Amino acid sequence: MRLDKLLSNMKYGSRKDIKKLLKQDLITINEMPAKDPSRHVNPDTDLIKVDGETVDYRENITLMMYKPAGVISATKDASQSTVTDLLPEAYQPYALKVAGRLDKDAEGLLILTTDGKLIHDIISPNKAIAKVYEVETEKPVENIKALEAPMTLLDARDQPYTVKKPKILHHEGTFVRLSIEEGKFHQIKRMFEHISHHVVHLKRVQINDLPLDPDLKRGEVKVLENKDLDRLIKK
């Protein structure tokens, strides 16, 4: 890969900016000053530094985040805090995107990745990826079976759709743990509103076979390894 392409992908600036850094001897390859922006480098074997900072390039990176309530599942927003604002500096250079959003006031497991195919696998309705949520309602849910009955809701464009039957995993009083294979606009809240219950707390705790790491605190992230990705997209 060309040096200027790699560094621009890592958000060290435009190719014009990279040329300026090279002229200032701020870029080194294997501890030697680099001069040529078109030089081909191997990020797996070459030690690349910008102003003394090691460039940790990965072709793809996937993070698990414990998303806190109050931030939006977006990469940027002019007026609201986003999940990418919470990322440690080491992950800021990556062009991470959200794979399956969570409502602003919801919390829990969120996946951020540079892998477009993985995003498609997680959010595509055809893949039927199960997402597990814990729901707390304002009053005890005495008509839990009504959640499993056929219901029609409106999506983000106010178009009606028939909800795929959820799996009720646990129910006790105001607490419900359930699994759905969809992720329409405010779907969980609208499902409960449909049976006359108001959701006061919503947390996503699992996607497919991958649970939220119990050691993560709100706002923290961890890099997912291949074994984690296998659980995430396992059929």
ROPA-549198 format. One record per residue: residue in one letter; x, y, z of N, C-alpha, C in turn. Coordinates in pm, whole numbers, plus 32768, in hexadecimal, padded with zeros to 4 digits. Layout:
N
A; X; Y; Z; X; Y; Z; X; Y; Z $
...
//
This chain:
235
M; 8054; 7F89; 8000; 8000; 8000; 8000; 8058; 807D; 8000 $
R; 802E; 80E3; 7FB6; 8079; 8160; 7FB3; 8079; 81A1; 803D $
L; 80E6; 81DF; 805F; 80F4; 8220; 80E1; 808A; 828C; 80F5 $
D; 8077; 82E2; 808F; 8017; 8350; 809F; 7F88; 831C; 80A9 $
K; 7F69; 82AF; 8064; 7EE2; 8275; 806C; 7ECA; 823C; 80F8 $
L; 7F2C; 81F5; 812C; 7F1E; 81B9; 81B1; 7F07; 8226; 821A $
L; 7F58; 828F; 8215; 7F4F; 82F8; 827B; 7ED0; 834B; 826C $
S; 7EA6; 8362; 81F1; 7E28; 83AC; 81DF; 7DB1; 8358; 820D $
N; 7DB8; 82D4; 81F8; 7D4F; 827A; 822A; 7D48; 827D; 82C2 $
M; 7DBC; 8294; 8300; 7DC3; 8298; 8392; 7DA9; 8325; 83C8 $
K; 7D7A; 837D; 8370; 7D52; 8405; 8395; 7DC5; 845C; 83C8 $
Y; 7E3C; 8444; 8391; 7EAC; 849D; 83B0; 7EAB; 8518; 8355 $
G; 7E48; 8520; 8300; 7E3A; 8593; 82A8; 7E27; 8569; 8218 $
S; 7E16; 85CD; 81C2; 7E0A; 85B2; 8132; 7E93; 858D; 80FB $
R; 7E96; 8564; 807E; 7F17; 8541; 8042; 7F71; 85BD; 803C $
K; 7F35; 8632; 802B; 7F82; 86AF; 802E; 7FBD; 86C5; 80B9 $
D; 7F6F; 86A7; 8121; 7FA1; 86B4; 81AA; 8013; 8653; 81C4 $
I; 8008; 85D9; 818D; 8070; 8575; 819F; 80F3; 85A5; 8161 $
K; 80EC; 85E4; 80ED; 8165; 8619; 80AC; 81AA; 8680; 8105 $
K; 8159; 86D5; 8147; 8193; 8739; 81A1; 81DA; 86F7; 8217 $
L; 819C; 868E; 824C; 81DA; 8646; 82BC; 825D; 8605; 8292 $
L; 8260; 85D2; 8217; 82DB; 8595; 81E3; 8349; 85FC; 81D5 $
K; 8328; 8671; 81A4; 838B; 86DC; 8192; 83C4; 870A; 8218 $
Q; 8373; 86FB; 8282; 839F; 8723; 8308; 83E5; 86B1; 8352 $
D; 83FC; 8641; 830A; 843D; 85CB; 8345; 83F2; 8596; 83BF $
L; 836E; 859F; 83BB; 831C; 8571; 842C; 82E8; 84E3; 8418 $
I; 8308; 84A8; 83A5; 82DD; 841F; 838B; 8359; 83C6; 8379 $
T; 835B; 8358; 83C4; 83CA; 82FA; 83B6; 8395; 826E; 8398 $
I; 83E9; 8222; 8350; 83CC; 8196; 8334; 8444; 8146; 8367 $
N; 842B; 80EF; 83C4; 8496; 80A1; 8402; 8505; 80FB; 8437 $
E; 84D9; 8168; 8479; 8530; 81CA; 84BC; 8581; 8221; 845C $
M; 8565; 8218; 83DB; 85AB; 826C; 8378; 8547; 82CF; 833D $
P; 8572; 834F; 832A; 8517; 83B3; 82F1; 84E3; 8388; 8269 $
A; 8462; 8398; 8254; 8424; 8377; 81D4; 841A; 83F6; 8180 $
K; 842A; 83E7; 80FF; 8428; 845A; 80A5; 83BE; 844F; 8038 $
D; 83A4; 83D4; 800D; 834F; 83BD; 7F98; 82C2; 8393; 7FC3 $
P; 825B; 83E7; 7FA6; 81D2; 83C3; 7FCE; 819C; 834A; 7F84 $
S; 81D7; 832B; 7F10; 81A6; 82B9; 7EC1; 81EB; 8236; 7EE5 $
R; 8246; 823D; 7F45; 828D; 81C4; 7F6D; 822B; 815C; 7FA1 $
H; 823F; 80E0; 7F77; 81E9; 8074; 7FA5; 821D; 803C; 8029 $
V; 81C3; 802B; 8086; 81E8; 7FF9; 810A; 818F; 7F83; 812D $
N; 81C0; 7F31; 8189; 8174; 7EC0; 81BD; 815A; 7EDC; 8251 $
P; 80E0; 7F00; 8275; 80C4; 7F23; 8301; 80D8; 7EAF; 8362 $
D; 80DF; 7E34; 832E; 80F5; 7DC0; 8385; 8188; 7DAF; 83AA $
T; 81E1; 7DE4; 8356; 8270; 7DD0; 836F; 82BD; 7E53; 837E $
D; 828B; 7EBF; 8347; 82D1; 7F40; 8350; 82A1; 7F8E; 83CB $
L; 8301; 7FC8; 8413; 82E1; 801D; 8485; 82D4; 80AD; 8453 $
I; 8259; 80DE; 8452; 823D; 8164; 841E; 8219; 81BF; 8493 $
K; 8259; 8234; 8497; 823C; 8295; 8500; 8220; 831D; 84C4 $
V; 81C5; 8365; 8504; 81A7; 83EF; 84DE; 81C0; 8445; 8559 $
D; 8222; 849E; 854F; 8249; 84F5; 85BF; 8262; 84A2; 863E $
G; 82A6; 8431; 862B; 82CA; 83DC; 869B; 825F; 837A; 86C8 $
E; 81E6; 8385; 8690; 8177; 832D; 86B6; 816D; 82B8; 8657 $
T; 816E; 823F; 868D; 8165; 81C7; 8639; 80DA; 81BC; 85FB $
V; 80D8; 81A1; 8579; 805B; 8190; 8530; 8030; 80FF; 853A $
D; 7FC2; 80E6; 857F; 7F8E; 805E; 8592; 7F22; 8045; 852A $
Y; 7F4C; 801E; 84B3; 7EED; 800B; 8445; 7EB8; 7F7C; 8445 $
R; 7E35; 7F70; 8434; 7DF6; 7EEE; 8420; 7D96; 7EFA; 83AB $
E; 7D93; 7E94; 8358; 7D39; 7E99; 82E4; 7CA9; 7EA6; 8312 $
N; 7C85; 7E5A; 8378; 7C00; 7E66; 83B4; 7C0C; 7E59; 844B $
I; 7BB9; 7EA4; 848F; 7BB6; 7E9D; 8521; 7B24; 7EA3; 854D $
T; 7B02; 7E51; 85AF; 7A79; 7E4C; 85E3; 7A7E; 7E5B; 867B $
L; 7A2D; 7EB6; 86AD; 7A29; 7ED2; 873C; 79A1; 7EB0; 8777 $
M; 79A2; 7E7E; 87F2; 7929; 7E75; 8842; 7928; 7EED; 889F $
M; 78B8; 7F32; 88A5; 78A9; 7FA2; 8902; 7833; 7F89; 895E $
Y; 7845; 7FB1; 89DB; 77D4; 7FB8; 8A36; 779E; 8046; 8A28 $
K; 773D; 8054; 89CF; 7706; 80D9; 89B5; 76B6; 8109; 8A2E $
P; 76D6; 8181; 8A5E; 7684; 81B8; 8ACA; 7609; 81FF; 8A92 $
A; 75A6; 8212; 8AE4; 7533; 8262; 8ABA; 755F; 82F4; 8AAD $
G; 751C; 833C; 8A52; 7537; 83CA; 8A44; 758F; 83EF; 89CF $
V; 75C9; 838C; 898B; 7617; 83A8; 8913; 75D6; 8361; 889D $
I; 75E6; 8398; 8826; 75A5; 8360; 87B1; 7602; 8300; 8768 $
S; 75C7; 829E; 8727; 7613; 8239; 86DD; 7634; 826D; 8651 $
A; 768F; 82CC; 864C; 76B8; 830A; 85CF; 774D; 8329; 85D5 $
T; 7788; 8343; 8561; 7817; 8362; 855E; 7830; 83F8; 8571 $
K; 77CE; 844A; 8550; 77DE; 84DA; 8567; 7756; 851D; 856B $
D; 774F; 858A; 85B6; 76D4; 85D7; 85C0; 76FA; 8664; 85ED $
A; 76B7; 86C6; 85B3; 76DB; 8751; 85CD; 76B7; 877F; 865A $
S; 7653; 8740; 8697; 7622; 8774; 8716; 761E; 870E; 8789 $
Q; 762A; 868C; 876A; 761D; 8626; 87D1; 769B; 85D1; 87DD $
S; 76B3; 859C; 8854; 7724; 8542; 8869; 770A; 84BE; 8822 $
T; 7772; 8489; 87E3; 7766; 840B; 879A; 77BF; 83A1; 87D9 $
V; 77A8; 8324; 87B1; 77F8; 82B7; 87E8; 788B; 82C3; 87C1 $
T; 78A8; 82FD; 874B; 7934; 830A; 8724; 797B; 8375; 8776 $
D; 7930; 83D0; 87B2; 796E; 8432; 880D; 79A8; 83ED; 8888 $
L; 7973; 8377; 88A8; 79A0; 832E; 891F; 7A1C; 82D9; 8906 $
L; 7A42; 82C9; 8889; 7AB0; 826E; 8869; 7B35; 82A1; 889E $
P; 7B87; 8248; 88D5; 7C0F; 826F; 88FB; 7C5C; 82A3; 8881 $
E; 7CC0; 82F3; 889B; 7D0B; 8334; 882E; 7D45; 82CF; 87CD $
A; 7D6C; 825A; 87FE; 7DAA; 81F5; 87A8; 7D4E; 81C6; 8738 $
Y; 7CC9; 81D1; 874C; 7C6A; 81A2; 86E8; 7C2C; 8213; 8696 $
Q; 7C4D; 828E; 86B7; 7C14; 8300; 866F; 7C39; 8303; 85DA $
P; 7CB3; 82D7; 85B5; 7CD6; 82DE; 8526; 7C86; 8280; 84CC $
Y; 7C4A; 8217; 8506; 7C04; 81B5; 84B3; 7B7B; 81E8; 8488 $
A; 7B56; 81C7; 840D; 7AD3; 81EF; 83D7; 7A6A; 818B; 8405 $
L; 7A50; 818B; 8487; 79F2; 812C; 84C2; 7961; 8156; 84A7 $
K; 790E; 80F3; 848D; 787F; 810B; 847A; 7830; 80B1; 84D9 $
V; 77B7; 80DB; 84F7; 7762; 8092; 8555; 7719; 8022; 850C $
A; 771F; 7FAB; 8546; 76DA; 7F37; 850C; 7661; 7F15; 8564 $
G; 75F1; 7F54; 8546; 7578; 7F3C; 8596; 756B; 7FA2; 8604 $
R; 751D; 8009; 85ED; 7512; 8078; 864A; 74C4; 8055; 86C8 $
L; 74D9; 80A7; 872E; 7489; 80A4; 87A7; 744B; 812E; 87BA $
D; 73D2; 8133; 87F0; 7393; 81B4; 880D; 73ED; 8208; 8868 $
K; 73DB; 828A; 8860; 742D; 82E5; 88B2; 7421; 82C3; 8946 $
D; 73A8; 82A7; 8976; 7395; 828F; 8A04; 73A6; 81FC; 8A2A $
A; 73CD; 81A8; 89CB; 73E9; 811B; 89E8; 747F; 8109; 8A01 $
E; 74A1; 809A; 8A42; 752E; 807C; 8A5C; 754B; 7FEC; 8A36 $
G; 75CC; 7FC9; 8A3E; 75F0; 7F3F; 8A28; 764E; 7F26; 89B4 $
L; 764A; 7EAD; 8981; 76A8; 7E7C; 891D; 7697; 7EC3; 8897 $
L; 7706; 7EFF; 886A; 7709; 7F41; 87E9; 7788; 7F15; 87A2 $
I; 777C; 7EFB; 8720; 77EF; 7ED2; 86D0; 7816; 7F44; 8673 $
L; 7898; 7F66; 8675; 78CF; 7FC8; 8617; 793B; 7F82; 85C7 $
T; 793C; 7F95; 8544; 799A; 7F4B; 84F0; 79BA; 7F97; 8470 $
T; 7A2C; 7F74; 8435; 7A51; 7FA7; 83B1; 7A2E; 7F42; 8344 $
D; 79F8; 7ED1; 836C; 79DA; 7E62; 8311; 794A; 7E6F; 82DB $
G; 793E; 7E99; 825F; 78BA; 7EAC; 8223; 7869; 7E2D; 821B $
K; 78AB; 7DBE; 81FE; 7863; 7D3E; 81F5; 7829; 7D17; 827C $
L; 7875; 7D2F; 82E6; 7845; 7D0D; 836C; 77CA; 7D61; 838F $
I; 77CD; 7DE1; 836B; 7759; 7E37; 8383; 76DF; 7DFF; 833D $
H; 76F1; 7DD7; 82C0; 7681; 7D9F; 8273; 764C; 7D20; 82B5 $
D; 76A8; 7CCA; 82E4; 767E; 7C4C; 8322; 762D; 7C64; 83A1 $
I; 7650; 7CCE; 83EA; 760C; 7CE9; 8469; 7583; 7D29; 8454 $
I; 7579; 7D85; 83F4; 74FD; 7DD2; 83E7; 749F; 7D9E; 837C $
S; 74CD; 7D46; 8325; 7477; 7D16; 82BA; 7406; 7CBE; 82F0 $
P; 738B; 7CDD; 82CE; 7319; 7C8A; 82FC; 7325; 7BF9; 82CE $
N; 7366; 7BE3; 825B; 7372; 7B5C; 8226; 73CF; 7B04; 8279 $
K; 7425; 7B43; 82C8; 7485; 7AF5; 8319; 7446; 7AC3; 839B $
A; 73D8; 7B00; 83C5; 738F; 7AD5; 843E; 73EB; 7ACB; 84B8 $
I; 7438; 7B34; 84D0; 7490; 7B39; 8545; 743E; 7B5D; 85C1 $
A; 7442; 7B08; 8625; 73F2; 7B1F; 869F; 7436; 7B87; 86F8 $
K; 73E6; 7BE3; 872E; 7416; 7C45; 878F; 73C4; 7C34; 880F $
V; 7409; 7C2D; 8880; 73C7; 7C17; 8900; 73C5; 7C9A; 894F $
Y; 734F; 7CBB; 8983; 733C; 7D37; 89CD; 7302; 7D1A; 8A57 $
E; 7328; 7D6F; 8AB5; 72E9; 7D70; 8B39; 7295; 7DEE; 8B43 $
V; 7217; 7DDB; 8B67; 71B6; 7E48; 8B67; 717C; 7E5A; 8BF3 $
E; 7175; 7ED5; 8C1E; 7133; 7EF5; 8C9D; 70BD; 7F4F; 8C7B $
T; 7046; 7F29; 8CA9; 6FCD; 7F75; 8C8C; 6F9C; 7FC2; 8D06 $
E; 6F46; 8020; 8CEC; 6F14; 8075; 8D58; 6EBB; 8028; 8DBA $
K; 6E70; 7FC8; 8D85; 6E18; 7F78; 8DDA; 6E28; 7EE5; 8DB4 $
P; 6E04; 7E89; 8E0D; 6E15; 7DFB; 8DEF; 6DCE; 7DD2; 8D6F $
V; 6E10; 7D7C; 8D24; 6DD8; 7D4B; 8CA6; 6D89; 7CCC; 8CC3 $
E; 6D08; 7CD9; 8CC3; 6CB2; 7C66; 8CE0; 6C7F; 7C23; 8C60 $
N; 6C90; 7C68; 8BF0; 6C60; 7C32; 8B70; 6CD6; 7C11; 8B15 $
I; 6D3B; 7BCC; 8B4B; 6DB7; 7BB2; 8B01; 6D9E; 7B66; 8A7F $
K; 6D3C; 7B0E; 8A7D; 6D21; 7ABF; 8A04; 6CF5; 7B17; 8990 $
A; 6CC5; 7B90; 89AF; 6C9B; 7BEB; 8945; 6D10; 7C18; 88EE $
L; 6D8A; 7C12; 8926; 6E01; 7C36; 88D8; 6E1A; 7BD2; 8868 $
E; 6DEE; 7B57; 887D; 6E06; 7AEE; 881A; 6D96; 7AE4; 87B4 $
A; 6D2C; 7B2E; 87CA; 6CBD; 7B2D; 876B; 6CDF; 7B82; 86F1 $
P; 6CA4; 7B69; 867D; 6CBE; 7BBA; 8606; 6CA0; 7C4D; 8622 $
M; 6CFC; 7CA5; 85F9; 6CE4; 7D34; 8609; 6D21; 7D80; 8594 $
T; 6CE1; 7DEE; 8573; 6D11; 7E45; 8507; 6D3B; 7ECB; 8543 $
L; 6DB5; 7EF4; 8523; 6DEC; 7F73; 8553; 6E13; 7FCA; 84DD $
L; 6E3C; 8046; 84FA; 6E6D; 80A1; 8493; 6F04; 80AB; 849D $
D; 6F48; 80AF; 8429; 6FD9; 80BD; 842A; 6FFE; 8152; 842B $
A; 707D; 8171; 8413; 70AD; 81FB; 841A; 706D; 8255; 83B0 $
R; 7038; 8218; 8347; 6FF5; 8264; 82DD; 6F5E; 825D; 82EA $
D; 6F31; 822F; 835F; 6EA3; 8222; 837A; 6E5E; 81C0; 831B $
Q; 6EAB; 815E; 82F0; 6E72; 80F4; 829D; 6E57; 807A; 82F6 $
P; 6DE2; 803D; 82E8; 6DC0; 7FCA; 833E; 6E11; 7F4D; 831B $
Y; 6E34; 7F02; 8380; 6E75; 7E81; 836B; 6E48; 7E21; 83D7 $
T; 6E49; 7DA2; 83B8; 6E22; 7D3A; 8418; 6E9D; 7D0D; 8466 $
V; 6E95; 7D15; 84E8; 6F06; 7CF3; 853D; 6F1D; 7C5D; 853F $
K; 6F9C; 7C37; 8531; 6FBE; 7BAA; 853E; 6FB2; 7B82; 85D1 $
K; 6F7A; 7B10; 85EB; 6F5F; 7AE4; 8674; 6FDF; 7AE2; 86C8 $
P; 6FDF; 7B28; 873B; 7054; 7B26; 8792; 7059; 7AA7; 87E6 $
K; 70CB; 7A8E; 8825; 70D7; 7A20; 8885; 70DE; 7A5C; 8911 $
I; 7082; 7A38; 8965; 7084; 7A65; 89F0; 70DF; 7A07; 8A3E $
L; 7150; 7A3A; 8A6C; 71B3; 79E7; 8AB1; 719F; 79E5; 8B47 $
H; 716B; 7A53; 8B7D; 7152; 7A59; 8C0D; 70F2; 7ACD; 8C28 $
H; 7099; 7AB6; 8C88; 7039; 7B1E; 8CAC; 7019; 7B14; 8D3F $
E; 7026; 7B85; 8D83; 7003; 7B8A; 8E10; 6FDD; 7C1A; 8E33 $
G; 6F5E; 7C2F; 8E4D; 6F2E; 7CB5; 8E71; 6F45; 7D1A; 8E02 $
T; 6F96; 7D7F; 8E1F; 6FB1; 7DE9; 8DBD; 702A; 7DC9; 8D65 $
F; 706A; 7D56; 8D7C; 70E3; 7D32; 8D31; 70C4; 7CCB; 8CC5 $
V; 70F5; 7CE8; 8C4C; 70E5; 7C89; 8BDD; 7169; 7C7F; 8B92 $
R; 7192; 7C05; 8B79; 7209; 7BEB; 8B26; 71D6; 7BA5; 8AA9 $
L; 71F2; 7BDF; 8A35; 71BD; 7BA5; 89BA; 7221; 7BAF; 8949 $
S; 7209; 7B62; 88E1; 7260; 7B5E; 886D; 720E; 7B7D; 87F0 $
I; 7245; 7BD3; 879A; 7205; 7BF1; 871A; 726D; 7BE4; 86AA $
E; 723C; 7BCD; 8632; 7296; 7BBE; 85BF; 7288; 7C35; 8560 $
E; 724B; 7CA0; 8592; 723C; 7D19; 8543; 727A; 7D8D; 8590 $
G; 726C; 7E03; 855C; 72A0; 7E78; 85A2; 7265; 7EF6; 8567 $
K; 71E3; 7EF6; 8559; 719E; 7F6B; 851F; 71A2; 7FE1; 8580 $
F; 7179; 8052; 854E; 717A; 80D0; 8598; 712C; 80C4; 861C $
H; 7173; 80D2; 868E; 7136; 80CB; 8713; 70E0; 804D; 8724 $
Q; 710C; 7FDF; 86E8; 70B5; 7F6A; 86E1; 708C; 7F34; 876B $
I; 70ED; 7F23; 87C4; 70CB; 7EEB; 8848; 7065; 7F43; 8890 $
K; 707F; 7FC5; 8892; 7025; 8021; 88D7; 6F9A; 801E; 8898 $
R; 6F96; 8019; 8814; 6F14; 8019; 87CF; 6EC9; 7F97; 87E6 $
M; 6F13; 7F2A; 87F1; 6ED2; 7EAA; 880F; 6E8E; 7EAF; 8897 $
F; 6ED4; 7EE7; 88F9; 6E9A; 7EF0; 897F; 6E29; 7F57; 8985 $
E; 6E38; 7FC4; 893C; 6DCB; 8025; 8935; 6D4E; 7FE6; 88F9 $
H; 6D64; 7F8B; 889A; 6CF5; 7F46; 8859; 6CA3; 7EF5; 88BC $
I; 6CE6; 7EC3; 8926; 6C9D; 7E77; 898C; 6C88; 7ECB; 8A0A $
S; 6C8E; 7F51; 89F7; 6C6D; 7FB2; 8A61; 6CD0; 7FB3; 8AD5 $
H; 6D51; 7FAA; 8AB4; 6DB8; 7FB3; 8B1A; 6E26; 8015; 8AEF $
H; 6E4F; 8066; 8B50; 6EB7; 80CB; 8B35; 6F3F; 8097; 8B63 $
V; 6FA1; 809B; 8B09; 7029; 806D; 8B29; 7076; 80DD; 8B6E $
V; 70AD; 80BF; 8BE4; 70FA; 8124; 8C2D; 7190; 8109; 8C26 $
H; 71B5; 8090; 8C00; 7244; 8070; 8BF1; 7255; 8001; 8B8A $
L; 72B6; 8016; 8B2F; 72CC; 7FB6; 8AC4; 7363; 7F9F; 8AB5 $
K; 7389; 7F20; 8AB6; 7417; 7EFC; 8AAB; 7428; 7E85; 8A4E $
R; 7480; 7E93; 89EB; 74A1; 7E20; 8996; 7516; 7DD7; 89D5 $
V; 7505; 7D55; 89EC; 7569; 7D08; 8A34; 75AD; 7C9C; 89E0 $
Q; 757A; 7C84; 8967; 75B7; 7C1B; 8916; 7590; 7C2B; 8885 $
I; 75ED; 7C0A; 882A; 75D1; 7C00; 879C; 75FE; 7B76; 876F $
N; 75A1; 7B29; 873A; 75BA; 7A9D; 8719; 75F3; 7A55; 8793 $
D; 766A; 7A1A; 8789; 76A3; 79D3; 87FB; 770A; 7A27; 8847 $
L; 7712; 7AA7; 8827; 7775; 7AFE; 8867; 7733; 7B57; 88D0 $
P; 7750; 7B3F; 8951; 7715; 7B92; 89BA; 7769; 7C0F; 89D4 $
L; 772C; 7C71; 8A11; 7775; 7CE7; 8A3F; 77D8; 7CBC; 8AAA $
D; 7855; 7CE4; 8A9B; 78BC; 7CC0; 8AFB; 7899; 7CFD; 8B83 $
P; 7889; 7CAB; 8BEB; 7861; 7CDE; 8C6E; 78CB; 7D37; 8CAF $
D; 7948; 7D30; 8C7D; 79B4; 7D82; 8CB4; 79B7; 7E10; 8C7B $
L; 796C; 7E26; 8C0E; 7969; 7EAB; 8BD3; 7911; 7F09; 8C25 $
K; 7942; 7F81; 8C38; 78F2; 7FE9; 8C76; 78B2; 803F; 8C0A $
R; 784E; 808B; 8C2D; 780A; 80E0; 8BCB; 786E; 813A; 8B84 $
G; 7869; 813A; 8AFF; 78C2; 818D; 8AB0; 7945; 814B; 8A89 $
E; 7962; 80D7; 8AC4; 79E0; 8092; 8AA6; 79D1; 8038; 8A2B $
V; 7A45; 8018; 89ED; 7A47; 7FC2; 8978; 7AB2; 7F57; 8987 $
K; 7AA4; 7EEF; 8936; 7B0C; 7E88; 892B; 7B11; 7E59; 889B $
V; 7B87; 7E32; 886F; 7B99; 7DFE; 87E7; 7B68; 7D6E; 87E4 $
L; 7B19; 7D4E; 877E; 7AE8; 7CC5; 876F; 7B4B; 7C74; 871C $
E; 7B68; 7BFD; 874D; 7BC1; 7BA1; 8707; 7B6E; 7B47; 86AB $
N; 7BB3; 7AF4; 865D; 7B6E; 7A9D; 85FD; 7B09; 7A41; 8642 $
K; 7B2B; 7A0F; 86B8; 7AD0; 79B5; 86FF; 7A50; 79FE; 8726 $
D; 7A5D; 7A80; 8746; 79E7; 7AD0; 8767; 7992; 7AE8; 86EB $
L; 79D4; 7B03; 867B; 798B; 7B1C; 85FE; 7942; 7A9F; 85D2 $
D; 797B; 7A2A; 85EC; 7938; 79AD; 85CA; 78B5; 799F; 8619 $
R; 78B6; 79CB; 8696; 783D; 79C5; 86E9; 77D8; 7A2E; 86BB $
L; 780B; 7A9D; 868A; 77B5; 7B0A; 8661; 7764; 7AE9; 85E5 $
I; 77A2; 7AA4; 8587; 775D; 7A87; 8509; 773B; 79F3; 84F9 $
K; 7748; 79A8; 8566; 7728; 7919; 8561; 7694; 7904; 8542 $
K; 7679; 78A3; 84EE; 75EF; 7880; 84CC; 75C1; 780A; 851E $
//
